[in-house]
Amino acid sequence: MGRHKAIVLTVSMLVGALPGARQADAQTFQTYRCADGTQFIVGFYDYDKRAFLQIDGEPVTLAKRLAVSGARYSGAGVTLRIPKTGPATVKHLNRPVTACAVVEKPGI
């Protein structure tokens, strides 16, 4: 009976891990380089409206805010704007707003 329980437990753990693996696939990461030399990585998840940044070596979670065009995220002194047209901008650490562009990854 112990062997049967171990098999059932193993199978249930594997089946339980599958939905989490599918959610991990539903994500987008982009690396940006800005005119003032700032670089940051932003992550978006399909199941979450927030933006997750890694900027100046620190993780920052930004809440989605109301925007006239495109998307705007802010929190912890950081504001990220991603318009439908034109460059994205970021403002952080009492620095002026600066234009940023996505860094394209070379093909593998």
Buried (B, 14 or more C-beta within 10 A) or exposed (E): EEEEEEEEEEEEEEEEEEEEEEEEEEEEEBBBEBEEEBEBBBBBBEEEEBBBBBBEEEEBBBEBEEEEEEBBBBBBEBBBBBBEEEBBBBBBEEEEEBEBEEEEEEEE
